[in-house]
Amino acid sequence: MKVTGTALPFPPFYRRLLPSRLAGLSLALLKATALELAILAGHLLLYPSGITQERRTTPALPSPDTTQLPTETSPPVVLLHGFIDNRSVFVLLRRNLAQHGRHQVESLNYSPLTCDIRTAAELLGRHIEGICERTGSRQVDVVGHSLGGLIARYYVQRLGGDHRVRTLVTLGTPHSGTSVVPLANAHPIVRQMRPGSPILEELALPAPGCRTHFVSFWSDLDHLMDPLETACIDHPDLLAQNVRVSGVGHLALPVHPAVATGIRQALDATRTGAATVTQADGMTVA
């Protein structure tokens, strides 16, 4: 999948100042950084609107006299935010999903004071059970950004959540641990996201028969993933696909419309082993 944009607003002599590959990388990095800053500014404005938990509603039962129409076959979608964030990060993705027929979408806020991935995964499990009870659905799909993807993966692999989660899509999630910002180790949950942590060692254990389908989107310009490939899932027992995204950073993954298209493809794909994204080599966001 390739998304092209408008011409770059840089002078023609720019590319002559650097080797062609380095110039191309520098331009891409500059564009991605500018986009990250714009998204950060917008997210700071929206952040207060996502502090509280969203209201839970039970779908109204149709009248017995009403002609029954075919019901939506897609399971509900649960959105799970990243570290020190809230559900407001998914405003655009949520709208995109709704525009394409996904009307049962819910976000879960876990406390910014959460200090343990296991505890957050247990909360997610209770939340998903509540959704299934209210909607009558047997399974859900989950989209997790950054730490949210790691919490959801722990629920699926270690807490038996694979019977509830049909598809888990992760966006910039440190599946193998990230070494970025060493000073952040003061926070317990950051230490759990470091390579070799007990949590990650648990996720590396055998998971025979895991029924959930994993799709991991990772960006080659993600400034919070060190190394970049840590956002890929590499586990022999998991049915997983890794999708490389070029041209955007960490904050843009749950926001960019091209990534949203890839997420929809992943959620709508059948479990026949077919590729969930149209291009096996990933997507380029210009």
N, C-alpha and C positions, 0 to 999 in steps of 0.2 A: 504494500500500500504506500503510495507516494502522494504527498500533499504539496503542491507547489504554491509559492507565494509571489508577491510583487518583487520587482527588481530591487537590489540592494542600494541603499542611498549613500554609497561610498564612492569616492573618485576612482576612475579607472587605473590610476597609477599605483593604487594601494597594493594590488597583487604583484607589481614589479618590485616592491620593496622587500618581499619575503619569498622564499621558495614556494612553489605553487601549493604543495600539500600543507605546509605550515600556514600559508595565507588562508587557505580554505578552512583549516581548523580554527584559526584565530577569528575569522569572520563568524563561523558557526558558534564559537564560544561567546563572542561578543553579543550576538543576537540572543542566544539562550540566557545570558546573564541579564540583558535588558528585559527579557520576558519574565524572568524570575523576580526581578525588582518590581515590575508592574503588578504581577500576581500577588506578591507580598503586600504591596500597598493596598490593593483591593481586598485582600483577605483580612487585613487589620481593620478595615472598615466594617466588614461583615462579621468579624469574630464575636462581638457582643450578641448578635442575633442567634448564635448557636450555643450559648453557654448553658441554657436550660435544656432538659430532655424534651424531645418532641412529644406532642400529645399522641397517645395511642388510641386508635379508633377500631371498633369492630365493624366489619362490613355488614351492611343492612341485609337482612334476609328478604328475598323476594316474596311478594304476595302469592298465595296458592292459586289465585285466579290469573296471575300474570304468565304469559307465554314464556317458557324457559328458552333462553338463548344459549349457545355454546359458551362455556366458561373459559377463562384464560387458562391455557395449559402451562404457561411458564410459572415457576415457583416465585415466591416473593424474593426481593433482593434486600440484603442487609449491608449497609455501608459502615465501615469502621475506620475512624480517623487515626492519625499518627500521633507521635509524641508531642505533648504540650499543644494540642490542637483541639478542635471540636467539630461537630457535624457541619458547620458552615463551609468547610472546605469542599463539600460535595454539592453545592448549590447548582452549578452548571451541569455536572454529571447527572444529577437527579432529574433536572429538566430534560436533558437529552434522552434519558431512559424513558421518561414519561411520554415524550413526543413519539417514541417508537413502540408504544404499547405496553411498557412496563409500569403499571399503575400502582402495584403493591411494592413500594420502596420505603424502607425505614432505616433511620440512622441511629446508632447507639453512641452515646457519650459515656466514656469511662472517665473517672476523676483524674485531673492533672496531678493529683497527689498519689496516684497509683504507683506502687513501688515494686510490683511483682507481676510478671507476665502470666503466671499460673492463676493468680487471683482474677486478673482481667479476663482470662479465658473461661473461668468458671462463670463469671458474670455474663459473658457472651452466650454461654450455653443456656443459662436461664432465660435470657432475652429471646433466643431462638425458639426455645420451647414455648414461650408465651406467644410468639408470632404464629407458630404452627397451631396452637390451640385456638387462637382468635380467627385465623383464616381458613382452618381446615386443611391446610397444606401439609403434606408429609415431609417435604424437603424445602430448603431455601438455597439461594445462591448468595455468596458473600464476596464483596469487593473491599479489600483492605489496603489502605495507603500506609507505606512505611512500617512503623511499629504495629499498626493495625493488622497488617498481613501476617506478622509473626504471631500475634495473639490468636488470630483465627487459625493459623496452621497448628498451633499447640492444641487448641480445642479439637481440631480434626484428628490429629495424630495421637494425642496422649489422653484425651478425655472421651474418646468414643464418638466424637462429633461427625465422623464420616457417614454415619447413618442418617444425619440430618442435612449435611452440606453437600449438595450435588456438585457444584462448581465453586472453587475458590480462586478468585483473581487477585493477585497481589501487584502493587504498584510501588516500585522502588523500596522493596522490603529487604533488609539485610539477612538473608537466609543463612549465610555462612559467617555473619558477624562483620561489623565495620570498625575500622581503626581510626576514623575521623574524630577530631577534637578530643584529644586525650584528657584535657582538663575536665571534661564533662563526666568523668568516671565517679565524681562525687555522688551522682544520682544512681541509686541501686538498679533502676530499670535500664539505664545506659550500660552499666556493667554487664547486664544480662544480654545485651546486644553486641558484646565484644567477642571476637573469635575465641573459641575454646571455652566459652562459659558453660556452666552446668546445663542451662536451658538448651543451648544449641547442641550440646552433647546428647541430650535426651531426644532432640529432633533428628539426630543422626542415627539413632537406634533403628533396628529393623521395624518395619511397619507392614507386615504381610497382610494382604487382603484389603488394604485401604481403598475405599470405594469412591472417594472424592477425586474429581478431576481438577488439577492445578494448572493455572496459566499465570506465568510471571512476566510482567512487563519491566524491563530494565533499560536505563538510559546510558548512553556512552558519554553524557555530559552531566551526570548526577554527582554533584559536589559533596553529597553526604555518604556516598558509597565508596569505601576504600578497602579493598580494590573494587572496581566497578562490577566485576562478575559476581560479587557476593550477593547481588540481587537476583541471581539465577538459582533455580532449584535443581540440586544435583543429589538425587536419592534413588537407589535402584528399585525400591518398592513402590514408588509413587508414579502415577500416571501424570506426567508434567510436561508442559511446553513452555519454553522461554522465548519471549518476543523482544528483540532488540529495537529500541526506539532511538532515533538519531535526531538531534536538533533541539531537544528540550531538556530542562533540568528537573530537579527533584520536585519542586512545587508545582510544575506545570503538568505532571503526569495525571492528576485527577481532574484537570481543568481543560486540557487541550481537546478540541473536537475530534481530531484524528485519532487520539488515544481512546476517546469515548466510543468511536466506531469500532475499534479493535476490541474493546471491552464487550460491546454488544455482540460482536461475532463470537467471542468466547462463550458468552452466556447462552447464545442461541444454538451453538453447535451441538450435534448429536454425539453420543458416546461410541461412535463407530471407529474411532481412530483417525478420522479425517482431520486435516489441519484446521485449527480454529481461526486462523488469520490468513487472509488471502495470499500473503507473500511469506514464504518460509524464512526469508532473510530479514524479516521485520518491517518496520515502517520508517520513512524519512519525513520529518516534519520541517518544512522550509519556512 
